[in-house]
Amino acid sequence: MKSLLIPAALSAALTIAITPALAATSLPAGTIKNVVLVHGAWADSSSWNNVTRILKAKGYHVTAVNIPLTSLDADAAATKAIVDAQDGPTVLVGHSWGGFVIGEAGNDPKVNALVYVSAFAPEKGESVATLSAGGPPSKGVQAIRPDD
């Protein structure tokens, strides 16, 4: 059940965040049609499949980036390559670690909006450790244990 709730929540948040035009069967003139989705550290681009399906049905051109998760620079480069391939204004969406990535890749003339879906939204130079130091660790972080 939990695995169904997360995509549903992401889908609802993204649907509300992008534009009221989502309720229409065809997009109004002037609507940004390109949406680039960036996954978090514990997923791959398939984590956006439900969101992608919904947005494509509404007429959006959607691309989910499969970032390599090797470094912020590599993840931002993979995202920038996808943004460069878009044919006009683009909304860049990040989840979790993807918030760091869209913050780096979003400084592009094609990017008109950044959408943070339960994502890190760091200031320039902030790290995950810096952002996480502001409060107690979440239950998920508390459950992380090293393996053999």
Beta strands, then each sheet from edge to edge (+ up, - down):
strand 1: 34-38
strand 2: 61-65
strand 3: 90-96
strand 4: 111-119
sheet 1: 2+ 1+ 3+ 4+
end
